[in-house]
Amino acid sequence: MKVYTNKPSLVRTEILEEALKETENIVACPAVGITFVRNGKIRKLNRDFRGIDKPTDVLSFPMFETKRKGSLVKFEQERDPLSKELEIGDIVICLSVAKKQAKVFGHSKEREINFLALHGFLHLLGYDHMTKKDEKEMFSLAEKILDNAGLKRGENV
């Protein structure tokens, strides 16, 4: 897996790789962009793309319309011919919001930042939280992956 980011020390790639395994999205050379921005930038993106004029913690911009488990395989023909990567989308995280949320939830910034990266990544894979059932499925999967990575909620402060 290739993660393109402006803050490589903040993102644990193995967490995203685990999400691919857990969702049965095993494809060669998946790639994702993760950009860390300030409040003003994410507020503008949130306003322009979601019609909500306030900062948020994370936004996802998928390359494909996926349906959770195993759906990336359908997009093999979209692979970059030069790099051989399958670009699945971009994630934007507001670092200041992540830091505030870590404090509120009583866990480390590392845990919160990787939760947001994973959350955004699951959106790229077709997961959502529009219904209680979908929310439970998505958040349970995220918690399982983060717990296995040693990033438990309310710990690692």
C-alpha positions as CSV (number, residue, x, y, z in Angstrom):
1,M,0.0,0.0,0.0
2,K,1.2,3.5,-0.8
3,V,0.2,6.4,1.3
4,Y,1.0,9.9,-0.1
5,T,0.9,12.4,2.7
6,N,2.3,15.7,3.8
7,K,2.9,14.4,7.3
8,P,4.2,10.8,6.9
9,S,5.2,10.4,10.6
10,L,1.5,10.7,11.7
11,V,-0.1,7.9,9.7
12,R,0.4,4.2,10.5
13,T,0.1,2.6,7.1
14,E,-0.3,-0.9,8.6
15,I,-3.7,0.3,10.0
16,L,-5.0,1.0,6.5
17,E,-3.5,-2.3,5.3
18,E,-5.4,-4.1,8.0
19,A,-8.6,-2.3,6.9
20,L,-8.1,-3.7,3.4
21,K,-7.7,-7.2,4.7
22,E,-10.7,-6.9,7.1
23,T,-12.9,-5.6,4.2
24,E,-11.6,-8.3,1.7
25,N,-10.3,-5.5,-0.5
26,I,-7.0,-7.3,-1.4
27,V,-5.7,-5.6,-4.5
28,A,-2.1,-5.0,-5.6
29,C,-0.6,-1.5,-5.1
30,P,-3.5,0.4,-3.6
31,A,-2.7,4.1,-3.1
32,V,-4.4,6.8,-1.0
33,G,-3.6,10.5,-0.4
34,I,-3.9,11.9,3.1
35,T,-3.5,15.6,3.5
36,F,-3.3,17.4,6.8
37,V,-4.7,21.0,6.7
38,R,-5.7,23.9,9.0
39,N,-9.2,24.9,10.1
40,G,-9.7,27.4,7.3
41,K,-8.9,25.0,4.5
42,I,-11.1,22.2,5.8
43,R,-13.9,24.7,6.5
44,K,-13.7,25.8,2.8
45,L,-13.7,22.2,1.6
46,N,-16.6,21.3,3.9
47,R,-18.6,24.3,2.6
48,D,-17.8,23.7,-1.0
49,F,-18.4,19.9,-1.1
50,R,-21.0,19.3,1.7
51,G,-22.6,22.7,2.1
52,I,-21.6,22.9,5.8
53,D,-19.8,26.2,6.6
54,K,-17.7,25.1,9.5
55,P,-14.5,23.1,10.2
56,T,-14.8,19.3,10.5
57,D,-12.3,16.6,11.5
58,V,-12.0,14.5,8.3
59,L,-13.3,14.5,4.7
60,S,-13.0,11.7,2.2
61,F,-13.0,12.0,-1.6
62,P,-13.4,8.5,-3.2
63,M,-12.2,7.8,-6.7
64,F,-14.9,5.0,-7.1
65,E,-18.3,4.3,-5.8
66,T,-17.6,1.2,-3.7
67,K,-19.8,-1.1,-1.7
68,R,-17.8,-2.3,1.2
69,K,-16.4,-5.8,1.1
70,G,-14.4,-6.8,-1.9
71,S,-15.5,-4.0,-4.2
72,L,-12.1,-2.6,-5.2
73,V,-11.4,-5.5,-7.5
74,K,-14.0,-4.2,-9.9
75,F,-11.8,-1.2,-10.6
76,E,-8.6,-3.0,-11.7
77,Q,-8.9,-1.4,-15.1
78,E,-8.5,2.0,-13.5
79,R,-4.9,1.2,-12.3
80,D,-2.3,3.8,-13.3
81,P,-0.4,2.3,-16.3
82,L,2.9,3.8,-15.2
83,S,3.0,3.3,-11.5
84,K,0.7,0.3,-11.5
85,E,-1.1,1.8,-8.4
86,L,-4.8,1.7,-7.9
87,E,-5.6,5.2,-6.6
88,I,-8.7,4.8,-4.4
89,G,-9.1,8.4,-3.2
90,D,-8.0,11.2,-0.9
91,I,-8.5,12.0,2.7
92,V,-8.2,15.4,4.3
93,I,-7.7,15.7,8.1
94,C,-7.7,18.9,10.2
95,L,-4.9,18.5,12.6
96,S,-6.1,21.1,15.1
97,V,-9.6,19.5,15.3
98,A,-7.9,16.1,15.8
99,K,-5.8,17.4,18.6
100,K,-8.9,18.9,20.4
101,Q,-10.8,15.7,19.9
102,A,-8.0,13.6,21.4
103,K,-8.1,15.7,24.5
104,V,-11.9,15.5,24.8
105,F,-11.9,11.7,24.3
106,G,-8.9,11.2,26.7
107,H,-6.6,9.4,24.3
108,S,-3.4,10.2,22.4
109,K,-3.2,12.5,19.3
110,E,-1.7,9.4,17.6
111,R,-4.8,7.4,18.2
112,E,-7.2,10.2,17.1
113,I,-5.2,11.0,13.9
114,N,-5.1,7.3,13.0
115,F,-8.8,6.9,13.8
116,L,-9.6,9.8,11.5
117,A,-7.3,8.4,8.7
118,L,-9.0,5.0,9.1
119,H,-12.5,6.5,9.3
120,G,-11.8,8.4,6.0
121,F,-10.3,5.3,4.5
122,L,-13.4,3.2,5.4
123,H,-15.5,5.8,3.6
124,L,-13.3,5.3,0.5
125,L,-14.1,1.6,0.7
126,G,-17.9,2.3,0.8
127,Y,-18.6,2.3,4.5
128,D,-20.9,5.0,5.9
129,H,-22.8,5.9,9.1
130,M,-26.1,7.2,7.8
131,T,-28.1,4.6,9.7
132,K,-27.6,3.2,13.2
133,K,-26.8,-0.3,11.7
134,D,-24.2,1.1,9.3
135,E,-22.7,3.3,12.0
136,K,-22.4,0.3,14.4
137,E,-20.7,-1.8,11.6
138,M,-18.3,1.0,10.6
139,F,-17.3,2.1,14.1
140,S,-17.0,-1.5,15.4
141,L,-14.6,-2.3,12.5
142,A,-12.6,0.8,13.2
143,E,-12.3,0.0,16.9
144,K,-11.3,-3.6,16.2
145,I,-8.5,-2.5,13.9
146,L,-7.2,0.3,16.2
147,D,-7.4,-2.0,19.3
148,N,-5.3,-4.6,17.4
149,A,-2.8,-1.9,16.6
150,G,-2.5,-1.0,20.3
151,L,-4.4,2.3,19.9
152,K,-7.3,1.9,22.3
153,R,-9.9,4.5,23.0
154,G,-9.1,6.4,26.2
155,E,-5.5,5.1,26.3
156,N,-2.1,5.9,25.1
157,V,-2.2,9.5,26.4
